[in-house]
Amino acid sequence: MSRIENRTFDELAIGDKHTYTRTLTPDDFERFSRAAGELDPAAVESGLVSTNGFEAIAGAAGWAGALTASVIAGQFPGLGSLLVRQSFADQGPAAPGDAVTLAVSVRAKGEGRRVTLDLRAVNQRGEAILAGSAEVVAPSEKIARGRVRGRNGEIHEKGRRYRQLLELVRGFKPLRTAVVHPVDEASLVGAVEAAREKLIEAVLIGPEAKIRRAAELANLDLAGFEIVDAPHSHAAAVLGVAMAREGRAEALMKGALHTEELMSPVVEAATGLRTARRITHVFAIDAPNYPRPLFITDAAVNIYPSLMDKRDIVQNAIDMVRALGIITPRVAILSAVETVSPDIRSTIDAAALCKMADRGQITGGILDGPLAFDNAISEEAAISKGIVSPVSGRAEILVAPDLEAGNMLAKQLEYLADAQMAGIVLGARVPIMLTSRADKTMSRLGSCAIGLALARRVL
């Protein structure tokens, strides 16, 4: 079992250099255009979230995008790195049989552990075929261990994508967040841990006696936390929304109350937090057996959305995922079947949404549908049914036909596939971390990290 070892931000010095050589095969050009991380197993192990969309890079940059992302994620700086952006100048052709040597060197270091890398690639004749640069968030913690391999070559490391999210927003100013009714141990621990991670500046809103009692039971020290007394959960929700509307809070976080109780004052036309966009919800899923980030929408807010509701559901999700570093997310519009049928409304909506994307009414992603769930997440299933699609088997965003289907799908992944879920509400004036009362701390931290990324627009 070979070992892998990363380079932390503190270990990197300007001028440090790493080289990697690979002989390209005919399959590489197809594989590299499909997904990053297939070149080197360590890239898969890293859980890198921002290395797709390479088909949009012209010419040799398609394979180069995946090649450099793989080396950055798996070798230099290595595990824990987050690719923010990369750009290339195509200097010459590459062909199967070429022995490509990629040199990655450190050009500059900056705040937030940002590192600028120079990228150079030559063929076996020493001819320059690629020049470019990349910006990454370098890892803060040293990792040196043997490779751990799972089924189909993927590592089963629960929570790895949420840890990547935490690295993405490390160093950014915490969000002043109204935590609504955190009167049980789970919601209070989540808020306190998020504050300790410097994701939020928590303002605890609810019955002060109950909040302090929950803190005693969880052995938490609330010194330094602002507590705003409110008599009950409904009053806490109204007060939290008012704080956000007045600019005294940059985000909301759900505590121990029902979703509809929090969202009711949010959607009030006169006093709520509405914008021109419809308010929608996204689950960010950390599924250990799926080789890429996964998001499900809408599974908590819109019960039976219309076509135009779904337009906003899709666009909100695309905008959020792009803010997390996925350059061109692939969006699967789900139904029970993969053909359009007048008897199944979701298939007609799916076809219409794809045409809306063709006409520029939805931007920033690659859409396809209707797709059944198996065809959306499994290339083998799509091939067996003769489906030719840029999304099948590689979807990052799954758009459910309605809330019931989306919620059941997300919960099935959580309880049957060992996945973790972070919830976020989009389309309001501020991000709303809509966590479940059953969520663990890591899921709550993931929700806060997404809210921080959205609010600060790190990309």
C-alpha positions in Angstrom: 0.0 0.0 0.0 1.7 3.2 -1.2 1.7 6.3 0.9 0.4 9.8 0.2 1.6 13.0 1.8 0.4 16.6 1.2 2.1 19.9 1.5 0.5 22.4 3.9 0.3 26.2 3.3 3.1 26.8 5.8 5.3 24.2 4.2 5.0 25.7 0.7 7.6 28.2 -0.4 7.6 30.4 -3.5 9.5 28.5 -6.2 8.7 25.1 -4.9 8.1 22.7 -7.8 6.5 19.3 -8.5 6.6 17.4 -11.8 4.4 14.5 -12.9 4.7 12.5 -16.2 2.0 10.5 -17.9 1.8 8.8 -21.3 -1.6 9.7 -22.7 -3.8 7.0 -24.1 -6.8 7.2 -26.5 -9.1 6.7 -23.5 -7.6 9.6 -21.6 -9.1 12.2 -23.8 -12.6 10.9 -23.2 -12.1 10.2 -19.6 -10.4 13.5 -18.8 -13.2 15.4 -20.4 -15.7 13.6 -18.2 -14.3 13.9 -14.7 -11.4 15.0 -12.7 -9.8 12.6 -10.2 -9.7 9.5 -12.5 -6.0 10.0 -13.3 -4.7 9.6 -9.7 -6.5 7.7 -6.9 -5.5 10.4 -4.4 -7.6 12.9 -6.3 -10.7 10.9 -5.6 -9.6 10.5 -2.0 -9.4 14.3 -1.6 -13.1 14.9 -2.3 -12.2 17.9 -4.4 -15.4 19.8 -5.2 -14.4 22.2 -8.0 -12.9 20.1 -10.8 -15.6 19.5 -13.3 -16.8 21.3 -16.4 -13.6 20.7 -18.3 -15.5 20.1 -21.6 -16.0 23.8 -21.6 -12.2 24.4 -21.9 -11.2 24.4 -25.6 -8.6 22.2 -27.2 -5.9 20.5 -25.1 -7.1 22.3 -22.0 -9.8 19.7 -21.6 -7.4 16.9 -20.7 -5.1 19.4 -19.1 -7.8 20.7 -16.7 -8.5 17.2 -15.4 -4.8 16.4 -15.3 -3.8 19.5 -13.3 -6.8 19.1 -11.0 -5.8 15.5 -10.3 -2.2 16.4 -9.5 -3.2 19.4 -7.3 -5.7 17.3 -5.4 -3.6 14.2 -5.0 0.1 15.2 -5.1 0.9 19.0 -4.9 -0.2 20.5 -2.6 -2.2 17.3 -2.2 -5.0 16.1 0.1 -7.0 18.9 1.6 -6.3 21.3 -1.3 -9.2 23.1 -2.9 -9.0 24.2 -6.5 -10.6 27.7 -6.9 -9.9 28.4 -10.5 -7.5 27.6 -13.3 -6.8 29.0 -16.8 -4.8 27.7 -19.8 -3.2 29.0 -23.0 -3.2 26.2 -25.6 0.4 26.2 -27.0 0.4 23.0 -29.0 -1.4 19.7 -29.7 -1.3 16.6 -27.6 -2.1 13.1 -28.9 -2.3 9.5 -27.6 1.1 8.2 -27.0 2.6 11.5 -26.0 4.5 11.4 -22.7 3.3 14.6 -21.0 5.3 16.1 -18.2 3.4 18.6 -16.1 5.4 21.0 -13.9 3.5 22.7 -11.0 5.4 25.5 -9.2 4.4 28.0 -6.5 4.3 31.6 -7.8 2.7 33.4 -4.9 1.1 33.0 -1.5 -1.7 35.1 0.0 -4.3 35.5 2.7 -6.8 32.8 3.4 -4.1 30.2 2.5 -4.5 31.1 -1.2 -1.6 29.9 -3.4 -1.0 30.8 -7.1 0.5 28.0 -9.1 2.2 28.1 -12.5 1.4 25.2 -14.8 3.7 24.0 -17.6 3.4 20.9 -19.7 5.8 19.5 -22.4 5.8 16.4 -24.5 8.5 13.8 -24.9 10.3 16.0 -27.3 10.4 18.9 -24.9 7.9 20.9 -26.9 5.7 23.2 -24.8 2.1 22.0 -25.2 0.4 23.8 -22.3 0.9 26.9 -20.1 -1.4 28.2 -17.5 -2.0 29.0 -13.8 -4.2 27.8 -11.0 -5.4 29.3 -7.7 -5.9 26.9 -4.8 -6.6 27.0 -1.1 -3.7 25.0 0.4 -4.3 22.5 3.2 -3.8 23.6 6.8 -3.3 20.2 8.3 -0.6 17.6 7.5 -1.8 14.4 6.0 0.6 11.4 5.6 -0.9 8.0 5.4 -1.4 5.0 3.2 -4.1 5.0 0.5 -7.4 3.7 1.6 -9.4 2.2 -1.3 -13.0 1.2 -1.5 -15.4 -0.1 -4.0 -14.7 1.2 -7.5 -11.6 2.9 -6.3 -13.3 5.4 -4.1 -12.6 6.1 -0.5 -15.4 5.7 2.0 -14.6 8.7 4.3 -17.8 10.2 5.7 -17.9 14.0 5.9 -14.9 14.6 3.6 -16.8 17.0 1.4 -18.0 19.1 4.3 -14.4 19.3 5.5 -13.5 20.6 2.0 -16.3 23.2 2.4 -14.8 24.4 5.7 -11.4 24.8 4.0 -13.0 26.8 1.2 -14.3 29.5 3.5 -11.5 29.4 6.1 -10.3 32.9 6.8 -13.5 34.7 5.7 -15.3 37.0 8.1 -17.9 35.0 10.0 -21.6 35.6 9.3 -23.6 37.4 11.9 -26.3 34.7 12.2 -29.7 34.8 14.0 -30.0 31.3 15.4 -33.7 30.8 15.9 -35.0 28.9 19.0 -31.8 26.8 19.8 -33.4 25.2 22.9 -32.2 21.6 22.5 -28.8 20.1 22.6 -28.4 19.4 18.9 -29.2 22.8 17.6 -27.3 24.6 20.3 -24.2 22.5 19.9 -24.3 23.1 16.1 -24.5 26.8 16.6 -21.7 26.9 19.2 -19.4 24.7 17.1 -20.1 26.8 14.0 -19.1 29.9 16.0 -15.9 28.1 17.2 -15.1 27.3 13.6 -15.5 31.0 12.8 -18.3 30.3 10.3 -20.8 32.4 12.2 -21.2 35.0 14.9 -24.2 33.4 16.6 -27.0 35.5 18.1 -29.2 33.0 20.1 -32.9 33.9 19.9 -35.4 32.2 22.1 -36.5 31.7 25.7 -33.3 32.4 27.5 -34.0 30.0 30.4 -34.5 27.1 27.9 -31.3 28.1 26.0 -29.3 28.1 29.1 -30.8 24.8 30.3 -29.8 23.2 27.0 -26.3 24.6 27.4 -26.1 23.1 30.9 -27.2 19.7 29.6 -24.7 19.8 26.8 -21.9 21.2 29.0 -21.5 24.3 26.8 -20.1 27.7 28.0 -22.2 30.5 26.5 -19.9 33.2 27.7 -19.5 35.7 24.9 -22.6 34.7 23.0 -25.4 37.2 22.6 -28.8 35.9 23.7 -32.0 37.7 22.7 -34.9 36.6 24.9 -38.1 35.6 23.1 -41.1 34.0 24.8 -41.6 31.1 22.3 -40.5 29.7 18.9 -42.9 31.7 16.8 -41.8 35.0 18.4 -38.1 33.9 17.9 -38.7 33.3 14.2 -40.4 36.7 13.7 -37.6 38.5 15.6 -34.9 36.7 13.6 -36.5 37.6 10.3 -36.8 41.2 11.4 -33.1 41.3 12.4 -32.2 40.0 8.9 -34.5 42.4 7.2 -33.0 45.4 9.1 -29.4 44.3 8.4 -28.7 43.3 12.0 -28.2 39.7 10.9 -26.5 38.3 7.7 -28.1 34.9 7.9 -30.7 32.8 9.7 -30.1 29.3 11.2 -33.0 27.0 12.2 -33.0 25.7 15.7 -35.5 23.4 17.5 -38.7 24.4 15.6 -40.6 23.2 12.6 -39.5 24.4 9.2 -42.9 26.0 8.4 -42.7 28.0 11.6 -39.4 29.5 10.6 -40.4 30.0 6.9 -43.8 31.6 7.6 -42.4 35.0 8.6 -39.6 34.6 5.9 -42.2 34.5 3.1 -44.4 37.3 4.4 -44.8 39.8 1.5 -44.6 43.0 3.6 -42.2 42.0 6.4 -40.4 39.0 5.2 -37.2 38.3 3.2 -38.5 37.7 -0.3 -36.6 38.7 -3.5 -37.5 38.5 -7.2 -36.5 34.8 -7.0 -38.7 32.1 -5.6 -37.5 30.9 -2.2 -36.2 27.3 -2.7 -34.2 24.7 -0.8 -31.2 22.6 -1.6 -29.7 19.6 0.3 -25.9 19.3 -0.1 -25.3 15.5 0.1 -22.0 14.0 1.2 -22.5 10.4 -0.1 -19.4 8.3 0.4 -20.1 6.0 -2.5 -20.8 8.7 -5.1 -17.6 10.0 -6.8 -18.7 13.7 -6.9 -20.6 16.3 -4.9 -24.4 15.8 -5.0 -27.2 18.3 -4.4 -30.9 17.6 -4.3 -33.6 20.3 -4.8 -36.3 21.1 -3.8 -36.9 18.8 -0.8 -38.2 21.2 1.9 -40.0 24.3 0.8 -41.9 24.0 -2.5 -44.4 21.2 -2.2 -45.8 20.9 -5.8 -43.9 23.4 -7.8 -45.1 24.8 -11.1 -42.9 24.9 -14.2 -41.8 28.5 -13.5 -41.2 27.6 -9.8 -38.9 24.8 -11.1 -37.1 27.4 -13.2 -36.1 29.2 -10.1 -35.4 26.0 -8.2 -32.9 25.0 -10.9 -31.3 28.4 -11.3 -30.9 28.9 -7.5 -29.2 25.5 -7.2 -26.9 26.2 -10.1 -25.9 29.6 -8.7 -25.2 28.0 -5.3 -23.2 25.2 -6.7 -21.1 27.5 -8.8 -20.4 29.6 -5.7 -18.9 26.4 -4.2 -16.5 26.0 -7.1 -18.2 23.6 -9.5 -17.7 25.6 -12.7 -20.4 24.0 -14.9 -22.8 21.8 -12.8 -24.6 19.0 -14.5 -28.3 19.1 -13.7 -30.5 16.0 -13.9 -34.3 16.7 -14.0 -35.7 13.6 -12.4 -38.8 11.7 -13.2 -39.9 8.0 -13.1 -38.9 7.5 -16.7 -36.5 9.0 -19.2 -39.0 9.6 -22.0 -41.6 12.4 -22.3 -45.1 11.3 -21.6 -48.2 13.4 -21.5 -49.5 11.3 -18.6 -46.5 12.2 -16.4 -46.3 15.9 -15.8 -42.7 15.8 -14.5 -41.5 14.6 -17.8 -43.1 17.5 -19.6 -41.6 19.9 -17.1 -38.2 18.4 -17.5 -38.3 18.8 -21.3 -39.5 22.4 -21.0 -36.7 23.2 -18.5 -34.1 21.8 -20.8 -35.5 24.0 -23.7 -35.5 27.0 -21.3 -31.8 26.4 -20.8 -31.3 26.2 -24.5 -32.9 29.6 -24.8 -30.9 31.2 -22.0 -33.8 31.3 -19.5 -31.6 29.1 -17.2 -27.9 29.7 -17.3 -24.6 28.3 -15.9 -25.4 24.6 -16.0 -25.8 21.6 -18.3 -29.4 20.3 -18.1 -30.9 17.0 -19.2 -34.2 15.3 -18.5 -36.4 13.6 -17.9 -34.0 11.1 -16.4 -34.8 8.4 -14.0 -32.7 8.3 -10.8 -30.5 5.4 -12.0 -29.8 7.0 -15.3 -28.8 10.3 -13.6 -26.2 8.7 -11.3 -25.1 5.6 -13.2 -23.4 5.7 -16.6 -23.9 1.9 -16.8 -27.6 2.3 -16.4 -27.8 5.0 -19.0 -25.7 3.0 -21.5 -27.9 -0.1 -21.0 -31.0 2.0 -21.9 -29.2 3.7 -24.9 -29.2 7.1 -23.3 -26.6 9.5 -24.8 -26.4 12.5 -22.4 -23.7 14.8 -21.0 -25.4 14.5 -17.6 -26.2 10.8 -17.2 -24.0 9.1 -14.6 -22.3 12.4 -13.8 -25.0 14.6 -12.3 -24.2 17.0 -9.5 -27.7 18.5 -9.1 -30.8 16.3 -8.9 -34.0 18.2 -9.4 -36.9 16.3 -7.8 -40.4 16.5 -9.4 -41.9 17.6 -6.0 -41.1 18.0 -2.3 -42.3 14.5 -1.4 -40.0 12.7 -3.9 -37.1 15.0 -3.1 -37.4 14.6 0.7 -37.8 10.8 0.5 -34.8 10.5 -1.8 -32.6 12.6 0.5 -33.6 10.7 3.6 -33.0 7.4 1.8 -29.5 8.4 1.0 -28.9 9.5 4.6 -30.3 6.3 6.2 -29.5 3.6 3.6 -26.3 5.0 2.0 -24.5 6.5 5.0 -24.8 10.0 3.5 -24.8 13.3 5.4 -27.0 16.3 4.5 -26.6 20.0 4.8 -29.6 22.1 4.1 -29.7 25.7 2.8 -32.6 27.9 1.7 -32.0 30.1 -1.3 -33.8 33.1 -2.9 -34.2 35.1 0.3 -32.4 38.2 1.2 -30.0 36.2 3.3 -28.9 32.6 3.4 -31.0 30.4 5.7 -29.4 27.3 7.2 -32.3 25.0 7.3 -31.0 22.0 9.3 -33.1 19.1 10.5 -33.6 18.4 14.2 -31.9 15.0 13.6 -28.9 16.5 11.9 -25.4 15.9 13.4 -22.9 18.7 14.0 -21.0 18.1 10.8 -24.1 18.6 8.7 -24.9 21.8 10.6 -21.3 23.0 10.0 -21.7 22.2 6.3 -24.9 24.3 6.1 -23.1 27.2 7.7 -20.1 26.9 5.4 -22.4 27.0 2.4 -24.2 30.1 3.8 -20.8 31.8 4.3 -19.7 30.9 0.8 -22.9 32.4 -0.6 -22.8 35.5 1.5 -19.2 36.3 0.8 -19.2 35.1 -2.8 -15.8 33.5 -2.5 -15.7 32.7 -6.2 
